[in-house]
Amino acid sequence: MNRIDLLLKIVSAANGKPLTPVQLQKVAFLVGQKFERELPAEFYRFRKYDYGPFSAAVYTDAEQLERDGLVAISINPRGGWREYAATVEGVEADFADIPETIASYIEETVQWAMQLSFQQLVREVYKRFPQYQENSVFNG
C-alpha cells in the first residue's frame, strides 16, 4: 500500500463521478488523520492553507494517475476548477493491499463528502480540526 494507491482508491470510490479539489484534499486529509499509524510514512503531509488542510502532492499524484490512464482530469465548465474521476481502469484497479478498514472508511468518507457543498465540507473539517483554520480565507 502506497499513497498513490490510496489516492486512486479515493477517486475510484466516487464510482466514475468526478471529485472536486476540496473533496479530494479533504478526504485524503481525513484518511490520514484516522489511519495515521497504519499508513505509509510517505503519506501526504498537510499544511494549513486558504481552505484548511492542503497538500500539493495530492495534485501531483493525481496527475501521475492521469498519465497512467487511471484518472481523468477535466475542467468543470461552470466553475473552471479541475475535477478528478476514475477511468474504467481506475475503478477496476486491484486494491487488495489496502486493508478493509481503510478501504471501507474511504468509501464512506467519499460518499459523505460528495453530498456536501464546498462550504459544508470545509466547515465540517474545521469543526473536527480547528487548528487547520489558522491561515484560512474561508468565512462561510
C-alpha positions in Angstrom: 0.0 0.0 0.0 1.4 3.4 -1.0 -0.1 6.9 -1.1 -0.8 6.9 -4.8 -2.8 3.6 -4.4 -4.7 5.3 -1.6 -5.4 8.3 -3.7 -6.7 6.1 -6.6 -8.9 4.4 -4.1 -10.3 7.8 -3.0 -11.0 8.8 -6.6 -12.4 5.4 -7.6 -14.8 5.4 -4.5 -16.8 8.0 -6.4 -17.7 5.3 -9.0 -16.7 7.3 -12.0 -18.2 10.6 -10.8 -15.8 13.5 -10.5 -14.4 14.7 -7.3 -13.7 18.4 -6.8 -10.4 19.6 -5.5 -11.8 20.2 -2.0 -13.4 16.8 -1.9 -10.1 15.2 -3.0 -8.0 17.1 -0.5 -10.3 16.8 2.5 -10.9 13.1 2.1 -7.2 12.4 1.8 -6.7 14.5 4.9 -9.4 12.7 6.9 -7.9 9.3 5.8 -4.5 10.5 7.0 -5.9 11.6 10.3 -7.9 8.5 11.0 -5.2 6.0 10.0 -2.0 7.9 10.7 -0.3 4.9 12.3 -1.3 2.4 9.6 -0.5 4.5 6.5 2.9 4.5 4.8 5.4 7.0 6.1 5.3 8.9 2.8 1.6 9.6 3.0 0.6 13.2 2.4 1.7 16.0 4.8 -1.0 18.6 5.0 -0.4 22.2 5.9 -2.8 25.0 7.0 -3.9 26.8 3.9 -6.6 29.0 2.5 -9.4 26.5 2.9 -7.9 24.2 5.5 -5.6 21.3 5.2 -3.8 21.2 1.9 -1.1 19.0 0.2 0.2 19.9 -3.3 1.4 16.3 -3.6 -2.2 15.2 -3.8 -2.5 17.0 -7.2 1.0 15.8 -8.3 -0.1 12.2 -7.7 -3.5 12.7 -9.4 -1.6 13.9 -12.5 0.5 10.8 -12.4 -2.6 8.7 -12.2 -3.9 10.6 -15.2 -0.7 9.8 -17.1 -1.2 6.2 -16.1 -4.7 6.2 -17.6 -6.4 5.6 -14.2 -7.8 9.0 -13.6 -9.3 11.6 -15.9 -8.8 15.2 -15.0 -11.2 17.7 -16.6 -12.2 21.3 -16.1 -15.6 22.0 -14.6 -17.5 24.1 -17.2 -19.4 26.1 -14.7 -16.6 26.9 -12.2 -13.4 26.4 -14.1 -11.8 24.2 -11.4 -10.3 20.8 -12.1 -12.3 17.6 -11.4 -10.9 14.1 -10.8 -12.7 11.0 -12.0 -11.5 7.4 -12.1 -11.4 5.8 -15.6 -12.8 2.3 -16.1 -9.3 1.0 -15.4 -9.1 3.1 -12.3 -12.4 1.8 -10.9 -11.4 -1.8 -11.7 -7.9 -1.4 -10.2 -6.7 -4.0 -7.7 -6.9 -2.6 -4.2 -6.2 -5.9 -2.4 -3.2 -4.4 -0.5 -5.4 -1.7 1.2 -6.7 -3.1 4.5 -10.5 -3.4 4.5 -10.9 -1.0 7.4 -9.2 1.7 5.4 -10.9 0.9 2.1 -14.3 1.0 3.9 -13.6 4.3 5.5 -12.5 5.7 2.2 -15.7 4.5 0.5 -17.9 6.0 3.3 -16.0 9.3 3.5 -16.1 9.9 -0.2 -19.8 9.3 -0.3 -20.3 11.6 2.6 -18.1 14.3 1.1 -19.9 14.1 -2.2 -23.2 15.0 -0.5 -21.8 18.2 1.0 -21.4 21.6 -0.6 -17.9 23.2 -0.7 -18.9 25.4 2.3 -20.3 22.5 4.3 -17.3 20.3 3.7 -14.8 23.0 4.7 -16.9 23.8 7.8 -17.0 20.1 8.8 -13.3 19.7 8.6 -12.8 22.9 10.6 -15.2 21.7 13.2 -13.2 18.5 13.6 -9.7 20.0 13.2 -10.0 23.7 14.2 -6.2 24.2 14.2 -6.4 24.0 10.3 -8.5 27.1 10.2 -5.5 29.2 11.3 -4.5 30.5 7.8 -7.9 30.3 6.3 -9.5 32.8 3.9 -12.8 31.0 4.3 -15.6 32.9 6.1 -18.5 30.6 5.2 
